[in-house]
Amino acid sequence: MYINCKCGGKIYDITDGHRDKARWLPDKDWDNFIWALDSLSKMKDETDEERDRAVFNVLKKFKFQTMHQCESCGSIFIFNKGDNKLNIFESNVKENSSTIFSDE
């Protein structure tokens, strides 16, 4: 899948690990997410399967949203979690030499 940016750039979303792709979590959920991670770090006596299931449940509970940045112009694209609609936030920078998501 790819997104056509208004500037002519293309944002490809084939797999994870792209430098122009990120996930974000609303700030109102941040503290609860940190507490959930803290509780996972204290799971010492559980089996690997139980820990894996607990990690999956924490990730499923929180509403991370996928976002992309056009490497050409810096515009941000965010997919709504519920209806998968695409929100576009155009950059006011004419040329973008780096992405805000990665230092690479």
C-alpha positions in Angstrom: 0.0 0.0 0.0 1.2 3.5 -0.6 -0.1 7.1 0.0 0.2 9.7 -2.6 1.2 13.0 -1.1 0.1 16.3 -2.5 3.7 17.2 -3.2 4.1 14.2 -5.5 6.0 12.1 -2.9 4.9 8.5 -2.2 4.7 7.0 1.3 5.0 3.2 1.2 3.5 1.1 4.0 4.4 -2.5 3.3 5.9 -3.5 6.6 7.1 -2.1 10.0 10.4 -0.5 10.5 10.2 2.3 8.0 11.9 5.6 9.0 8.8 7.6 7.9 6.4 5.5 10.0 5.6 5.9 13.7 2.9 5.0 16.2 1.5 7.4 18.7 -0.5 7.1 21.8 -2.8 9.9 23.2 -1.2 11.6 26.2 -4.3 10.8 28.3 -3.3 7.1 28.0 0.5 7.5 28.6 0.6 7.1 32.4 -1.6 4.0 32.3 0.6 2.6 29.5 3.7 3.2 31.6 2.1 1.5 34.7 1.1 -1.5 32.5 4.7 -1.8 31.3 5.9 -1.6 34.9 3.6 -4.4 35.9 5.0 -6.5 32.9 8.5 -6.0 34.2 7.6 -7.5 37.5 6.3 -10.8 36.0 9.1 -13.1 37.2 7.4 -16.4 38.0 5.1 -16.6 35.0 5.9 -18.8 31.9 7.1 -17.3 28.6 3.7 -17.9 27.2 2.0 -16.1 30.0 4.3 -13.1 29.7 3.9 -13.0 25.9 0.1 -13.1 26.3 0.3 -10.2 28.9 2.4 -8.1 26.6 0.0 -8.7 23.7 -2.9 -7.7 26.0 -1.3 -4.5 27.0 -0.5 -3.5 23.4 -4.1 -4.4 22.4 -5.6 -2.4 25.2 -4.0 0.9 24.2 -5.1 2.7 21.1 -1.8 3.3 19.2 -2.4 5.0 15.9 -0.2 4.7 12.8 1.2 7.8 11.3 3.5 8.5 8.4 5.6 11.5 7.3 6.3 12.4 3.7 10.1 12.5 3.3 9.8 15.0 0.5 7.7 17.8 2.2 7.2 16.7 5.8 3.4 16.4 5.8 2.0 14.0 8.4 -0.6 11.3 7.6 -2.5 9.7 10.5 -5.0 6.9 10.2 -8.0 7.0 12.6 -8.1 3.8 14.7 -11.8 3.3 14.5 -12.8 4.0 10.9 -9.3 4.0 9.3 -9.9 7.4 7.7 -6.7 9.3 6.7 -6.1 12.7 8.3 -3.5 14.8 6.5 -1.5 17.6 8.1 0.4 19.6 5.5 3.8 20.9 6.4 4.6 24.5 6.0 8.2 23.6 5.2 8.9 23.7 1.5 11.7 21.1 1.5 12.2 18.5 4.2 15.7 17.0 4.5 14.9 14.7 7.4 12.1 12.9 9.0 10.8 13.7 12.6 10.4 10.0 13.4 14.0 8.8 13.0 17.5 10.1 13.3 18.8 7.8 10.6 
